[in-house]
Amino acid sequence: MSSKKANCLRLAFGIIFLFAYAGVGHADSETIDLTYRTAGIEPATCSKSVAIITFQDNRTESGIGESGKGKKFQSSPPVSEWITRALYDELKSVGCRVEYHDTAGEFGTDVIMTGAVEQAYIKQDSWTKYNVNMRLQIFITVGNKKITKTYRSAMTKRTAPAFSFNSNVATESLQDVMREAVPALQSILE
């Protein structure tokens, strides 16, 4: 290869790298679409009916995360609704009779669950590295008995390179929390 062609290739790769580096952590949009896929938890006995009420959002940060350059990302739907719906979907997928409600009330179910999102934040450190922190409290009422369960997750996720926020990181992190929470909740619902 001639030195002129080699220099052109180096220049082209240099420009591509420069644009890629400048774009690290910058998403096309400031709103991240949060979706959820069930985690494939084994079905179990779930004889009680459950009403799930949308969790409270008690986080100190209003967004779902930020890029390495400090750009904040908001979420759609709101984080508390996304997490509540994930719990609903997981309990339904393992065979529970579940109802979803936005506000508290009398539902005629055996169990009422609600909770609080204490932390759900993802820091994108690079194209491939995300630091994730989640902390949930679930409040369970069975008759006159009240139970509080806390679930935490702190991890570093690596993904394929991306110039924008990878929302799959949020889904996978929440699945990890659900893999711990749902089997524990199933023992209450037997």
LINSULBEL-V253019 format. One line per field, one symbol per residue. ss: DSSP state (H for helix, E for strand, L for the rest). phi: phi as a letter, one per 30 degrees, with the letter a starting at -180 (. if undefined). burial: + if it has 16 or more other ideal C-beta (glycine too) atoms within 10 Angstrom, else -. Layout:
ss->???
phi->???
burial->???
//
This chain:
ss->LLHHHHHHHHHHHHHHHHHHHHLLLLLLLLEEELLLLLLLLLLLLLLLEEEEELLEELLLLLLLEELLLLLEEEEELLHHHHHHHHHHHHHHHLLLEEEEELLLLLLLLLEEEEEEEEEEEEEELLLLEEEEEEEEEEEEEELLEEEEEEEEEEEEEELLLLLLLLHHHHHHHHHHHHHHHHHHHHHHHL
phi->.ddddddddeddddddddddddceicddbdccddbbcddidddbdbdcdbccceddccddcddcladdcjddccbbdeeddedddddedddddcjddbccbdbdlccicdbcbbabddaabbcddaebcbcbbbbbcccccbicdcbcbcbbbbacccbdebdbdcddddddddedddddddeddeddcd
burial->-----------------------++-+----+-+-+--+-+----+---++++++---+---+++++-----+-+--+++++++++++++++++-+++-++-------+-++++++++++++++--+--+-+++++++++--------+-+-+---+----+-++++-++++++++++--++--++-++-
//
